[in-house]
Amino acid sequence: MILVFLAEGFEEVEALATVDVLRRANLEVKTVGVTGATVSGSHSIPVVCDTTVDAVEPDESIEAVVLPGGMPGTLNLEKDEKVNSFIDYAYAKGKYVCAICAAPSILGKKGLLEGKEAICFPGFEEYLYGATVSDKSVCVDGKIITAKACGVALKFGKVIAEQFIGKEKADKLWETLYND
């Protein structure tokens, strides 16, 4: 199961485009409300979550955690103890830890990017402690996936999906999403 954590002030495009791509890939995804069952994004769009952070526990069913950016969503994710327990669990168990926009700063501050290649929203690079800042829009280094900003949210979702369904199937999915 892939858990996408939504805290008050999250970036809607980064969260929902990622969830959409992952569900189109037939992956089991749950949105997890950190600040309640209904969470409003940074542009005041309310989203009803599948579950809340208080109703789930880190366990073997978790294959990945996803952290959308946005402000103050990133700060709200970062300060939540339960979200941090999921990040720590996923990292320790070799599961995917994925973050986009400002959210990779959470991973950097936790020391999880040490020696890794990572990317984030411009201006947050100083928080990618120990990382080599990439020039890629979406960066995979081991089980850490980071992305630059909402403009690459679909690609972020596709890259996460690739880890579970393979590149060939993800490329076919991408063709249906981005047929320009």
N, CA, C and O atoms as a DFTB+ gen file, in Angstrom:
720 C
 N C O
     1  1       0.828      -1.168       0.000
     2  2       0.000       0.000       0.000
     3  2       0.887       1.251       0.000
     4  3       1.922       1.305       0.665
     5  1       0.453       2.237      -0.757
     6  2       1.151       3.521      -0.827
     7  2       0.316       4.532      -0.052
     8  3      -0.871       4.708      -0.326
     9  1       0.939       5.190       0.911
    10  2       0.242       6.183       1.714
    11  2       0.687       7.580       1.301
    12  3       1.880       7.884       1.273
    13  1      -0.293       8.425       0.980
    14  2      -0.030       9.816       0.608
    15  2      -0.573      10.686       1.742
    16  3      -1.782      10.745       1.967
    17  1       0.322      11.350       2.440
    18  2      -0.058      12.135       3.613
    19  2      -0.448      13.561       3.218
    20  3       0.308      14.262       2.544
    21  1      -1.636      13.972       3.649
    22  2      -2.137      15.313       3.357
    23  2      -2.309      16.083       4.660
    24  3      -3.108      15.704       5.517
    25  1      -1.562      17.154       4.799
    26  2      -1.680      18.032       5.963
    27  2      -2.234      19.373       5.485
    28  3      -2.062      19.752       4.327
    29  1      -2.885      20.065       6.374
    30  2      -3.467      21.365       6.048
    31  2      -2.436      22.224       5.318
    32  3      -1.324      22.422       5.807
    33  1      -2.816      22.733       4.137
    34  2      -1.924      23.571       3.348
    35  2      -1.072      22.812       2.345
    36  3      -0.091      23.356       1.839
    37  1      -1.432      21.543       2.041
    38  2      -0.673      20.771       1.047
    39  2      -0.910      21.342      -0.344
    40  3      -1.909      22.021      -0.581
    41  1       0.005      21.068      -1.256
    42  2      -0.142      21.487      -2.655
    43  2      -1.040      20.477      -3.359
    44  3      -0.672      19.314      -3.525
    45  1      -2.209      20.928      -3.767
    46  2      -3.227      20.044      -4.327
    47  2      -2.758      19.287      -5.564
    48  3      -2.972      18.078      -5.659
    49  1      -2.129      19.964      -6.503
    50  2      -1.698      19.306      -7.740
    51  2      -0.692      18.196      -7.436
    52  3      -0.785      17.098      -7.985
    53  1       0.265      18.489      -6.563
    54  2       1.292      17.496      -6.245
    55  2       0.687      16.240      -5.619
    56  3       1.109      15.124      -5.921
    57  1      -0.285      16.425      -4.761
    58  2      -0.911      15.281      -4.093
    59  2      -1.842      14.531      -5.028
    60  3      -1.707      13.320      -5.207
    61  1      -2.781      15.242      -5.621
    62  2      -3.855      14.567      -6.359
    63  2      -3.410      14.043      -7.714
    64  3      -3.891      12.996      -8.146
    65  1      -2.517      14.728      -8.391
    66  2      -2.001      14.192      -9.659
    67  2      -1.220      12.903      -9.392
    68  3      -1.318      11.943     -10.155
    69  1      -0.449      12.889      -8.313
    70  2       0.310      11.695      -7.955
    71  2      -0.626      10.536      -7.619
    72  3      -0.439       9.421      -8.105
    73  1      -1.623      10.799      -6.794
    74  2      -2.604       9.764      -6.436
    75  2      -3.297       9.245      -7.696
    76  3      -3.466       8.037      -7.861
    77  1      -3.694      10.149      -8.576
    78  2      -4.390       9.760      -9.798
    79  2      -3.531       8.812     -10.647
    80  3      -4.014       7.768     -11.085
    81  1      -2.283       9.165     -10.876
    82  2      -1.402       8.322     -11.690
    83  2      -1.219       6.955     -11.033
    84  3      -1.279       5.928     -11.710
    85  1      -1.000       6.939      -9.736
    86  2      -0.775       5.667      -9.034
    87  2      -2.017       4.782      -9.078
    88  3      -1.905       3.565      -9.225
    89  1      -3.185       5.377      -8.954
    90  2      -4.415       4.580      -9.032
    91  2      -4.674       4.103     -10.458
    92  3      -5.184       2.999     -10.647
    93  1      -4.341       4.893     -11.444
    94  2      -4.465       4.440     -12.838
    95  2      -3.531       3.277     -13.119
    96  3      -3.785       2.470     -14.013
    97  1      -2.446       3.191     -12.349
    98  2      -1.502       2.075     -12.471
    99  2      -1.986       0.868     -11.666
   100  3      -1.274      -0.128     -11.538
   101  1      -3.194       0.968     -11.130
   102  2      -3.814      -0.103     -10.340
   103  2      -3.035      -0.448      -9.076
   104  3      -2.996      -1.600      -8.643
   105  1      -2.419       0.577      -8.497
   106  2      -1.721       0.393      -7.234
   107  2      -2.655       0.764      -6.091
   108  3      -3.522       1.625      -6.238
   109  1      -2.472       0.113      -4.966
   110  2      -3.293       0.421      -3.797
   111  2      -2.732       1.674      -3.125
   112  3      -1.607       1.681      -2.623
   113  1      -3.539       2.722      -3.128
   114  2      -3.125       4.023      -2.605
   115  2      -4.184       4.511      -1.633
   116  3      -5.382       4.399      -1.890
   117  1      -3.724       5.052      -0.515
   118  2      -4.646       5.689       0.427
   119  2      -4.152       7.089       0.734
   120  3      -2.973       7.302       1.018
   121  1      -5.081       8.045       0.671
   122  2      -4.765       9.380       1.159
   123  2      -4.991       9.369       2.669
   124  3      -5.982       8.832       3.164
   125  1      -4.054       9.972       3.379
   126  2      -4.078       9.954       4.838
   127  2      -4.153      11.390       5.345
   128  3      -3.201      12.155       5.196
   129  1      -5.266      11.749       5.935
   130  2      -5.424      13.087       6.496
   131  2      -4.650      13.222       7.791
   132  3      -4.882      12.490       8.752
   133  1      -3.732      14.163       7.800
   134  2      -2.904      14.389       8.982
   135  2      -3.630      15.303       9.962
   136  3      -3.528      15.139      11.178
   137  1      -4.356      16.258       9.420
   138  2      -5.020      17.250      10.266
   139  2      -6.530      17.047      10.280
   140  3      -7.279      17.972      10.593
   141  1      -6.982      15.834       9.940
   142  2      -8.400      15.511       9.955
   143  2      -8.794      14.698       8.743
   144  3      -7.973      14.425       7.867
   145  1     -10.068      14.310       8.697
   146  2     -10.573      13.501       7.577
   147  2     -10.720      14.331       6.305
   148  3     -10.562      13.812       5.200
   149  1     -11.019      15.604       6.458
   150  2     -11.068      16.534       5.331
   151  2      -9.957      17.544       5.541
   152  3      -9.863      18.179       6.591
   153  1      -9.118      17.682       4.525
   154  2      -7.953      18.558       4.621
   155  2      -8.008      19.552       3.475
   156  3      -8.267      19.176       2.332
   157  1      -7.766      20.812       3.775
   158  2      -7.739      21.840       2.726
   159  2      -6.311      22.092       2.289
   160  3      -5.393      22.188       3.103
   161  1      -6.152      22.197       0.978
   162  2      -4.840      22.444       0.415
   163  2      -4.444      23.904       0.490
   164  3      -5.169      24.731       1.043
   165  1      -3.297      24.209      -0.065
   166  2      -2.757      25.572      -0.011
   167  2      -3.582      26.559      -0.827
   168  3      -3.421      27.771      -0.691
   169  1      -4.466      26.039      -1.677
   170  2      -5.348      26.907      -2.475
   171  2      -6.797      26.747      -2.036
   172  3      -7.724      26.989      -2.809
   173  1      -6.978      26.338      -0.785
   174  2      -8.291      26.239      -0.128
   175  2      -9.238      25.249      -0.789
   176  3     -10.453      25.442      -0.755
   177  1      -8.706      24.201      -1.385
   178  2      -9.527      23.138      -1.966
   179  2      -9.604      22.012      -0.934
   180  3      -8.589      21.391      -0.620
   181  1     -10.803      21.746      -0.403
   182  2     -10.921      20.670       0.582
   183  2     -10.915      19.297      -0.089
   184  3     -11.523      19.107      -1.143
   185  1     -10.223      18.348       0.533
   186  2     -10.134      16.985       0.022
   187  2     -10.518      16.036       1.156
   188  3      -9.988      16.125       2.263
   189  1     -11.448      15.126       0.859
   190  2     -11.843      14.103       1.827
   191  2     -10.863      12.939       1.673
   192  3     -10.743      12.354       0.597
   193  1     -10.173      12.613       2.752
   194  2      -9.141      11.571       2.721
   195  2      -9.745      10.191       2.938
   196  3     -10.832      10.051       3.497
   197  1      -9.015       9.175       2.485
   198  2      -9.440       7.783       2.662
   199  2      -9.409       7.369       4.127
   200  3     -10.227       6.563       4.570
   201  1      -8.457       7.927       4.876
   202  2      -8.296       7.594       6.289
   203  2      -7.586       8.752       6.971
   204  3      -7.258       9.749       6.329
   205  1      -7.352       8.623       8.250
   206  2      -6.600       9.646       8.983
   207  2      -5.345       9.026       9.587
   208  3      -5.239       7.809       9.739
   209  1      -4.413       9.884       9.920
   210  2      -3.145       9.415      10.477
   211  2      -3.356       8.676      11.800
   212  3      -2.554       7.816      12.163
   213  1      -4.409       9.001      12.506
   214  2      -4.681       8.318      13.772
   215  2      -5.284       6.932      13.582
   216  3      -5.311       6.138      14.522
   217  1      -5.768       6.630      12.381
   218  2      -6.436       5.344      12.122
   219  2      -5.518       4.311      11.472
   220  3      -5.939       3.182      11.218
   221  1      -4.272       4.684      11.203
   222  2      -3.332       3.757      10.563
   223  2      -2.067       3.645      11.398
   224  3      -1.723       4.536      12.175
   225  1      -1.390       2.528      11.214
   226  2      -0.127       2.281      11.910
   227  2       0.909       1.818      10.898
   228  3       0.560       1.176       9.907
   229  1       2.179       2.135      11.133
   230  2       3.216       1.596      10.251
   231  2       3.238       0.065      10.361
   232  3       3.355      -0.481      11.458
   233  1       3.125      -0.622       9.213
   234  2       3.205      -2.083       9.220
   235  2       3.702      -2.576       7.866
   236  3       3.965      -1.782       6.964
   237  1       3.826      -3.890       7.735
   238  2       4.405      -4.497       6.538
   239  2       3.609      -4.251       5.257
   240  3       4.136      -4.460       4.164
   241  1       2.362      -3.813       5.364
   242  2       1.567      -3.553       4.158
   243  2       2.026      -2.284       3.432
   244  3       1.676      -2.070       2.271
   245  1       2.795      -1.462       4.104
   246  2       3.249      -0.195       3.518
   247  2       4.398      -0.454       2.553
   248  3       5.415      -1.048       2.911
   249  1       4.207       0.007       1.320
   250  2       5.249      -0.114       0.305
   251  2       5.941       1.213       0.040
   252  3       7.081       1.251      -0.425
   253  1       5.230       2.320       0.343
   254  2       5.791       3.644       0.110
   255  2       5.010       4.679       0.900
   256  3       3.822       4.512       1.175
   257  1       5.706       5.755       1.260
   258  2       5.055       6.940       1.796
   259  2       5.366       8.084       0.837
   260  3       6.470       8.199       0.305
   261  1       4.349       8.930       0.635
   262  2       4.480      10.056      -0.285
   263  2       4.144      11.329       0.471
   264  3       3.131      11.412       1.166
   265  1       5.022      12.326       0.320
   266  2       4.861      13.608       0.989
   267  2       4.748      14.711      -0.052
   268  3       5.746      15.075      -0.673
   269  1       3.522      15.261      -0.257
   270  2       3.395      16.411      -1.149
   271  2       3.961      17.652      -0.464
   272  3       4.053      17.715       0.762
   273  1       4.334      18.621      -1.266
   274  2       4.821      19.882      -0.712
   275  2       3.680      20.842      -0.454
   276  3       2.579      20.448      -0.069
   277  1       3.969      22.102      -0.673
   278  2       3.005      23.156      -0.389
   279  2       3.275      23.761       0.969
   280  3       3.885      23.143       1.842
   281  1       2.809      24.977       1.124
   282  2       2.971      25.660       2.403
   283  2       1.613      26.150       2.882
   284  3       0.850      26.729       2.109
   285  1       1.318      25.922       4.126
   286  2       2.176      25.381       5.180
   287  2       2.126      23.855       5.299
   288  3       2.533      23.308       6.324
   289  1       1.634      23.161       4.266
   290  2       1.514      21.706       4.335
   291  2       2.800      21.000       4.698
   292  3       2.795      20.092       5.529
   293  1       3.909      21.401       4.086
   294  2       5.192      20.764       4.378
   295  2       5.548      20.913       5.850
   296  3       5.986      19.955       6.487
   297  1       5.363      22.106       6.387
   298  2       5.671      22.346       7.803
   299  2       4.758      21.529       8.705
   300  3       5.188      21.043       9.751
   301  1       3.490      21.375       8.300
   302  2       2.553      20.580       9.091
   303  2       2.893      19.096       9.050
   304  3       2.712      18.393      10.045
   305  1       3.381      18.611       7.914
   306  2       3.857      17.228       7.845
   307  2       5.069      17.043       8.747
   308  3       5.153      16.091       9.522
   309  1       5.996      17.973       8.626
   310  2       7.265      17.875       9.350
   311  2       7.076      17.846      10.866
   312  3       7.807      17.146      11.566
   313  1       6.113      18.591      11.372
   314  2       5.952      18.666      12.826
   315  2       5.068      17.556      13.403
   316  3       4.933      17.450      14.622
   317  1       4.465      16.731      12.543
   318  2       3.576      15.681      13.033
   319  2       4.383      14.428      13.398
   320  3       5.051      13.841      12.546
   321  1       4.313      14.032      14.658
   322  2       5.080      12.876      15.142
   323  2       4.698      11.586      14.426
   324  3       5.560      10.760      14.128
   325  1       3.419      11.415      14.151
   326  2       2.958      10.175      13.516
   327  2       3.475      10.091      12.068
   328  3       3.907       9.026      11.626
   329  1       3.430      11.202      11.340
   330  2       3.988      11.224       9.981
   331  2       5.458      10.846      10.036
   332  3       5.931      10.050       9.225
   333  1       6.176      11.414      10.988
   334  2       7.598      11.098      11.133
   335  2       7.816       9.627      11.445
   336  3       8.804       9.043      11.000
   337  1       6.914       9.021      12.200
   338  2       7.068       7.590      12.491
   339  2       6.890       6.751      11.228
   340  3       7.552       5.725      11.070
   341  1       5.998       7.180      10.322
   342  2       5.832       6.470       9.044
   343  2       7.063       6.641       8.152
   344  3       7.508       5.685       7.516
   345  1       7.605       7.843       8.107
   346  2       8.817       8.089       7.317
   347  2       9.953       7.211       7.845
   348  3      10.635       6.535       7.074
   349  1      10.147       7.227       9.157
   350  2      11.229       6.446       9.778
   351  2      11.035       4.954       9.521
   352  3      11.990       4.245       9.202
   353  1       9.801       4.480       9.659
   354  2       9.505       3.065       9.439
   355  2       9.818       2.673       7.985
   356  3      10.512       1.687       7.733
   357  1       9.297       3.457       7.043
   358  2       9.508       3.140       5.628
   359  2      10.998       3.131       5.293
   360  3      11.478       2.228       4.608
   361  1      11.712       4.115       5.766
   362  2      13.141       4.202       5.479
   363  2      13.886       3.001       6.086
   364  3      14.707       2.373       5.417
   365  1      13.597       2.690       7.341
   366  2      14.281       1.590       8.035
   367  2      13.978       0.238       7.403
   368  3      14.828      -0.653       7.414
   369  1      12.783       0.074       6.857
   370  2      12.369      -1.199       6.270
   371  2      12.669      -1.291       4.772
   372  3      12.295      -2.274       4.131
   373  1      13.336      -0.287       4.209
   374  2      13.687      -0.335       2.797
   375  2      12.506      -0.126       1.867
   376  3      12.497      -0.627       0.743
   377  1      11.516       0.609       2.331
   378  2      10.357       0.951       1.509
   379  2      10.648       2.283       0.819
   380  3      11.618       2.957       1.165
   381  1       9.830       2.663      -0.139
   382  2      10.036       3.929      -0.837
   383  2       9.585       5.100       0.027
   384  3       8.539       5.054       0.675
   385  1      10.399       6.148       0.020
   386  2      10.070       7.414       0.675
   387  2      10.138       8.465      -0.431
   388  3      11.197       8.708      -1.010
   389  1       8.986       9.085      -0.716
   390  2       8.851       9.973      -1.867
   391  2       8.394      11.353      -1.402
   392  3       7.487      11.469      -0.578
   393  1       9.026      12.394      -1.935
   394  2       8.679      13.754      -1.534
   395  2       8.867      14.696      -2.714
   396  3       9.794      14.541      -3.509
   397  1       7.976      15.671      -2.815
   398  2       7.995      16.616      -3.927
   399  2       7.946      18.046      -3.404
   400  3       7.368      18.322      -2.352
   401  1       8.560      18.941      -4.156
   402  2       8.516      20.389      -3.923
   403  2       9.297      20.761      -2.665
   404  3      10.512      20.567      -2.622
   405  1       8.634      21.287      -1.652
   406  2       9.309      21.646      -0.403
   407  2       9.501      20.439       0.506
   408  3      10.357      20.466       1.390
   409  1       8.721      19.384       0.306
   410  2       8.736      18.232       1.213
   411  2      10.071      17.483       1.278
   412  3      10.357      16.898       2.323
   413  1      10.907      17.460       0.231
   414  2      12.216      16.811       0.413
   415  2      13.035      17.439       1.550
   416  3      13.948      16.806       2.080
   417  1      12.712      18.672       1.919
   418  2      13.412      19.307       3.036
   419  2      13.197      18.513       4.327
   420  3      14.078      18.478       5.186
   421  1      12.034      17.879       4.465
   422  2      11.757      17.051       5.646
   423  2      12.766      15.905       5.707
   424  3      13.329      15.606       6.760
   425  1      12.978      15.275       4.555
   426  2      13.923      14.144       4.499
   427  2      15.345      14.607       4.783
   428  3      16.105      13.928       5.474
   429  1      15.691      15.764       4.245
   430  2      17.025      16.312       4.482
   431  2      17.274      16.603       5.947
   432  3      18.333      16.277       6.483
   433  1      16.291      17.222       6.595
   434  2      16.434      17.561       8.012
   435  2      16.505      16.312       8.882
   436  3      17.073      16.350       9.973
   437  1      15.936      15.206       8.411
   438  2      15.989      13.940       9.154
   439  2      17.292      13.180       8.876
   440  3      17.537      12.135       9.480
   441  1      18.130      13.700       7.963
   442  2      19.386      13.041       7.643
   443  2      19.254      11.888       6.661
   444  3      20.190      11.105       6.494
   445  1      18.096      11.775       6.009
   446  2      17.857      10.641       5.110
   447  2      18.429      10.845       3.713
   448  3      18.429       9.916       2.905
   449  1      18.914      12.041       3.419
   450  2      19.445      12.318       2.082
   451  2      20.969      12.314       2.035
   452  3      21.564      12.593       0.994
   453  1      21.582      12.006       3.137
   454  2      23.048      11.968       3.218
   455  2      23.613      11.043       2.134
   456  3      23.298       9.854       2.098
   457  1      24.446      11.600       1.256
   458  2      25.060      10.816       0.197
   459  2      24.136      10.473      -0.957
   460  3      24.512       9.700      -1.838
   461  1      22.933      11.032      -0.970
   462  2      21.946      10.752      -2.023
   463  2      21.883      11.920      -3.006
   464  3      22.282      13.043      -2.700
   465  1      21.371      11.617      -4.187
   466  2      21.039      12.661      -5.163
   467  2      19.565      13.003      -4.939
   468  3      18.725      12.107      -4.853
   469  1      19.250      14.298      -4.844
   470  2      17.879      14.720      -4.583
   471  2      17.606      16.071      -5.222
   472  3      18.525      16.804      -5.588
   473  1      16.328      16.379      -5.347
   474  2      15.887      17.659      -5.907
   475  2      14.710      18.154      -5.076
   476  3      14.040      17.373      -4.400
   477  1      14.469      19.447      -5.133
   478  2      13.370      20.057      -4.390
   479  2      12.969      21.368      -5.076
   480  3      13.542      21.750      -6.096
   481  1      11.994      22.034      -4.506
   482  2      11.583      23.341      -5.006
   483  2      12.744      24.316      -4.828
   484  3      13.383      24.328      -3.776
   485  1      13.027      25.138      -5.853
   486  2      14.133      26.094      -5.745
   487  2      13.998      26.968      -4.490
   488  3      12.941      27.536      -4.213
   489  1      15.087      27.053      -3.755
   490  2      15.113      27.823      -2.524
   491  2      15.138      26.941      -1.282
   492  3      15.433      27.413      -0.185
   493  1      14.825      25.649      -1.459
   494  2      14.835      24.720      -0.324
   495  2      16.077      23.822      -0.332
   496  3      16.216      22.947       0.523
   497  1      16.968      24.036      -1.286
   498  2      18.154      23.189      -1.402
   499  2      18.988      23.171      -0.118
   500  3      19.602      22.154       0.209
   501  1      19.013      24.277       0.600
   502  2      19.823      24.349       1.820
   503  2      19.395      23.326       2.878
   504  3      20.155      23.028       3.799
   505  1      18.172      22.790       2.743
   506  2      17.676      21.808       3.705
   507  2      17.902      20.363       3.269
   508  3      17.532      19.434       3.987
   509  1      18.500      20.172       2.112
   510  2      18.784      18.822       1.626
   511  2      20.142      18.377       2.174
   512  3      21.043      18.022       1.414
   513  1      20.272      18.402       3.484
   514  2      21.541      18.152       4.160
   515  2      22.207      16.869       3.669
   516  3      21.622      15.787       3.713
   517  1      23.448      17.022       3.200
   518  2      24.236      15.872       2.796
   519  2      23.949      15.348       1.406
   520  3      24.614      14.419       0.947
   521  1      22.964      15.929       0.723
   522  2      22.591      15.445      -0.614
   523  2      23.368      16.178      -1.692
   524  3      23.832      17.302      -1.499
   525  1      23.499      15.514      -2.830
   526  2      23.943      16.174      -4.045
   527  2      22.677      16.666      -4.727
   528  3      21.809      15.866      -5.076
   529  1      22.564      17.972      -4.918
   530  2      21.364      18.538      -5.526
   531  2      21.399      18.233      -7.024
   532  3      22.346      18.585      -7.726
   533  1      20.349      17.575      -7.488
   534  2      20.255      17.119      -8.868
   535  2      19.735      18.230      -9.769
   536  3      19.131      19.196      -9.303
   537  1      19.977      18.078     -11.061
   538  2      19.357      18.975     -12.030
   539  2      18.167      18.292     -12.719
   540  3      17.563      18.855     -13.632
   541  1      17.838      17.074     -12.272
   542  2      16.685      16.350     -12.815
   543  2      15.409      16.893     -12.173
   544  3      15.445      17.412     -11.058
   545  1      14.290      16.773     -12.872
   546  2      13.015      17.213     -12.305
   547  2      12.446      16.185     -11.333
   548  3      11.741      16.540     -10.389
   549  1      12.755      14.909     -11.566
   550  2      12.392      13.830     -10.649
   551  2      13.644      12.972     -10.486
   552  3      14.284      12.601     -11.470
   553  1      13.978      12.668      -9.263
   554  2      15.236      12.003      -8.973
   555  2      14.990      10.741      -8.145
   556  3      14.308      10.787      -7.121
   557  1      15.541       9.631      -8.588
   558  2      15.469       8.375      -7.841
   559  2      16.876       8.009      -7.404
   560  3      17.782       7.889      -8.229
   561  1      17.052       7.833      -6.106
   562  2      18.324       7.358      -5.576
   563  2      18.000       6.276      -4.554
   564  3      17.638       6.566      -3.414
   565  1      18.136       5.041      -4.979
   566  2      17.749       3.928      -4.124
   567  2      16.246       3.955      -3.904
   568  3      15.471       3.939      -4.860
   569  1      15.839       3.996      -2.652
   570  2      14.413       3.990      -2.317
   571  2      13.890       5.398      -1.994
   572  3      12.791       5.560      -1.463
   573  1      14.704       6.414      -2.329
   574  2      14.283       7.803      -2.133
   575  2      13.942       8.396      -3.497
   576  3      14.752       8.362      -4.424
   577  1      12.727       8.941      -3.605
   578  2      12.304       9.611      -4.838
   579  2      11.919      11.034      -4.470
   580  3      11.064      11.257      -3.614
   581  1      12.565      11.999      -5.130
   582  2      12.255      13.404      -4.895
   583  2      11.915      14.075      -6.223
   584  3      12.329      13.625      -7.291
   585  1      11.152      15.162      -6.128
   586  2      10.754      15.887      -7.338
   587  2      10.726      17.376      -7.043
   588  3      10.620      17.806      -5.895
   589  1      10.825      18.150      -8.123
   590  2      11.050      19.584      -8.024
   591  2       9.827      20.402      -7.612
   592  3       9.908      21.194      -6.673
   593  1       8.689      20.224      -8.302
   594  2       7.548      21.115      -8.030
   595  2       6.300      20.576      -8.699
   596  3       6.340      19.535      -9.355
   597  1       5.189      21.285      -8.535
   598  2       3.900      20.791      -9.027
   599  2       3.871      20.582     -10.540
   600  3       3.072      19.784     -11.030
   601  1       4.710      21.270     -11.279
   602  2       4.748      21.103     -12.722
   603  2       5.201      19.717     -13.163
   604  3       4.999      19.342     -14.318
   605  1       5.808      18.955     -12.265
   606  2       6.249      17.598     -12.595
   607  2       5.504      16.545     -11.773
   608  3       5.979      15.418     -11.634
   609  1       4.356      16.902     -11.235
   610  2       3.602      15.983     -10.375
   611  2       3.189      14.708     -11.114
   612  3       3.277      13.618     -10.548
   613  1       2.739      14.825     -12.371
   614  2       2.374      13.630     -13.131
   615  2       3.595      12.730     -13.334
   616  3       3.515      11.511     -13.185
   617  1       4.720      13.352     -13.676
   618  2       5.953      12.580     -13.874
   619  2       6.397      11.938     -12.564
   620  3       6.862      10.798     -12.564
   621  1       6.262      12.644     -11.459
   622  2       6.569      12.110     -10.133
   623  2       5.741      10.847      -9.885
   624  3       6.269       9.824      -9.451
   625  1       4.440      10.930     -10.166
   626  2       3.569       9.769     -10.022
   627  2       3.996       8.624     -10.915
   628  3       3.997       7.467     -10.493
   629  1       4.360       8.940     -12.148
   630  2       4.801       7.903     -13.093
   631  2       6.076       7.218     -12.607
   632  3       6.193       5.994     -12.670
   633  1       7.012       8.001     -12.129
   634  2       8.281       7.428     -11.655
   635  2       8.049       6.539     -10.436
   636  3       8.678       5.489     -10.306
   637  1       7.154       6.951      -9.544
   638  2       6.817       6.084      -8.408
   639  2       6.175       4.797      -8.927
   640  3       6.527       3.700      -8.492
   641  1       5.237       4.939      -9.854
   642  2       4.559       3.761     -10.415
   643  2       5.556       2.799     -11.063
   644  3       5.405       1.583     -10.946
   645  1       6.566       3.329     -11.740
   646  2       7.590       2.489     -12.388
   647  2       8.223       1.510     -11.408
   648  3       8.558       0.383     -11.773
   649  1       8.383       1.941     -10.174
   650  2       9.044       1.094      -9.180
   651  2       8.213      -0.148      -8.869
   652  3       8.745      -1.156      -8.403
   653  1       6.906      -0.070      -9.129
   654  2       6.002      -1.167      -8.779
   655  2       5.494      -1.959      -9.981
   656  3       5.271      -3.166      -9.879
   657  1       5.312      -1.290     -11.116
   658  2       4.749      -1.980     -12.284
   659  2       5.750      -2.119     -13.425
   660  3       5.451      -2.746     -14.441
   661  1       6.925      -1.543     -13.263
   662  2       7.948      -1.611     -14.300
   663  2       7.867      -0.444     -15.272
   664  3       6.821       0.185     -15.432
   665  1       8.975      -0.177     -15.906
   666  2       9.072       0.976     -16.810
   667  2       8.169       0.827     -18.035
   668  3       7.529       1.793     -18.449
   669  1       8.110      -0.363     -18.613
   670  2       7.318      -0.561     -19.828
   671  2       5.836      -0.253     -19.588
   672  3       5.224       0.482     -20.363
   673  1       5.267      -0.804     -18.532
   674  2       3.854      -0.541     -18.219
   675  2       3.634       0.922     -17.845
   676  3       2.626       1.520     -18.219
   677  1       4.582       1.492     -17.105
   678  2       4.460       2.902     -16.730
   679  2       4.535       3.799     -17.958
   680  3       3.826       4.803     -18.037
   681  1       5.394       3.444     -18.924
   682  2       5.476       4.218     -20.164
   683  2       4.163       4.159     -20.945
   684  3       3.737       5.162     -21.517
   685  1       3.526       2.994     -20.972
   686  2       2.222       2.873     -21.660
   687  2       1.170       3.728     -20.954
   688  3       0.368       4.398     -21.604
   689  1       1.179       3.699     -19.633
   690  2       0.269       4.542     -18.868
   691  2       0.532       6.009     -19.178
   692  3      -0.405       6.784     -19.365
   693  1       1.787       6.387     -19.234
   694  2       2.178       7.772     -19.513
   695  2       1.644       8.226     -20.871
   696  3       1.183       9.359     -21.013
   697  1       1.705       7.349     -21.858
   698  2       1.191       7.678     -23.191
   699  2      -0.287       8.028     -23.143
   700  3      -0.734       8.916     -23.869
   701  1      -1.052       7.344     -22.300
   702  2      -2.480       7.648     -22.202
   703  2      -2.733       8.942     -21.445
   704  3      -3.741       9.611     -21.674
   705  1      -1.823       9.297     -20.546
   706  2      -1.992      10.523     -19.755
   707  2      -1.488      11.750     -20.484
   708  3      -2.076      12.828     -20.392
   709  1      -0.408      11.580     -21.201
   710  2       0.302      12.724     -21.748
   711  2       0.495      12.556     -23.241
   712  3       1.614      12.548     -23.752
   713  1      -0.630      12.422     -23.922
   714  2      -0.614      12.210     -25.366
   715  2      -0.714      13.565     -26.047
   716  3      -1.807      14.033     -26.367
   717  1       0.428      14.183     -26.264
   718  2       0.403      15.543     -26.820
   719  2       0.906      15.540     -28.175
   720  3       0.964      16.590     -28.815
